[in-house]
Amino acid sequence: MLLRFAYPFLLWVLLPVYVLVLVYRLKFYRYPRYIFPLSSQLAAAGFSGRSSLRRIVLFVLRAASLLLLVVFAARPQWVDERSIVNVNGVDIVIALDVSGSMQAFDDLNDRRTRIDVAKKEAIRFVEKRTSDPIGLVLFGADAISRCPLTLDKSVLKDIIGRIELGVIDPNATALGTGLAVAVSRLKNSKAKSRIVVLLTDGVPSPEAERIDPVHAIDLAKQLGIKVYTIGIGGERGVGYIQSPYFGIQSQQMPLNVALLEKIARETGGQFFRAKNPADMRAIYDKIDQLEKTEIETNLFHNYYEAFLHFIWLVFLLIALEYGLRLFVWRGM
């Protein structure tokens, strides 16, 4: 078990402040001294002033308490580098279209853009699949693996929530390349079921494709990976754009339904049509009903909070300091 800090930058900020305060206290601070007319007689009778031992002990206790609080502010965590956990035997990669057409919307009563709806429902889906490793691939004119398979859902949800159009060139749709990248993220997976959920609202751009969709389908079939395709947009291929000058404008936005059906059919998946935000939610709910198989797997870098294991030490030091002040050195 190793120890790490979730917020290490706080140590870089707080530790120098702590050291400066400590140096000031040791080098420059002077305890107040009070002179009484009978002080010489009291000293001759054996009464002493403020005990140096008292100052040292109480100072050390206070300094130790503050140092521990500084360390706790950085959120210490135990790192279990390799743990055996039970997970559902389904590895999933979400492949999301981030081309420019995803800024359109499909429902005049719900004017959230396609990308905003896709992000929200993807996050909701991730929250429900608590035991399944999930990864994320984005594709536009190119394709990138944005997040590898992970069980750290808080990190994955944060990544999905930060997706913006323009993170990669939005002027084309490299669907085949995006699918191939998503499939490649699953090729080394040992899960009993491996799935790609592919969302797009357009037609593949031949000039942008590095890998033909047909070849990507063959790769998925060879590896035994199911692909569930989601076509975003209405039956007539019409979407709406909010223009700053002309208001809401309808635009023709074709969708290659035949290709999406082919991808799903040949890989053992299923094609869905998301005509509006409500359809998107229903589709994710249906995909969530996939059969799950309970297996044991290795989970790397599992984190456990160390705060609660040591906070009692701070309480003990504070209690000891005030116990000495009140009951042992009260009159000194």
WORA-V147182 format. One line per field, one symbol per residue. phi: phi as a letter, one per 20 degrees, with the letter a starting at -180 (. if undefined). A space follows every 50 residues. Layout:
phi = ???
This chain:
phi = .ddccfcfffffeefffffffffgffedfcffcdddgeffffffeoedff fffgfffffffffffffffffffelfcedefbcececffcdcceddfcff ffefcdcfebeffgffffffffffffffefddfccccdbcfccceebfgb defffffffffefcfofcgeeacefffffffffffdfefdffcccddddb cbdgdgfefecfgfffffffffemdfcedceepffemdccceefddmfce cfcfcefgffffgfffdnebecddebgffgffffffffegfdcfcdbede ledcfegffcffffffffffgffffedddfee
